Amino acid sequence: STIDFGMADGAEIPIEERDGDEIRIWNGAQNAPEGIDVYNPAFDVTPAENISAIVTEKGIARAPYSESLKAFKP
């Protein structure tokens, strides 16, 4: 996981889209029809309301994160 202290929220995060064949082909076998559209993001952004704490090597941050994460800024 990454925290970008320069962003107000996750809406600005560019999400890499991976090759659809990573989903369509598994272990060398075709698992979906040829040419089918696939959405294969490299990662997602978890909504803040679904996070109860952020555990780091420096400690545990709890909401409000704008305050608690200040201790972890480089």
CORPEUR-V106671 format. One record per backbone hydrogen bond with DSSP energy under -1.0 kcal/mol. CO is the residue of the C=O (numbers start at 0). NH is the residue of the N-H. If there is no record, write none. Layout:
((CO;NH) (CO;NH))
This chain:
((3;6) (9;12) (15;41) (18;21) (19;22) (19;23) (20;24) (23;30) (25;28) (28;25) (32;35) (39;17) (46;49) (47;50) (53;60) (58;55) (60;53) (63;66) (63;67) (64;68) (66;69) (68;71) (69;72))
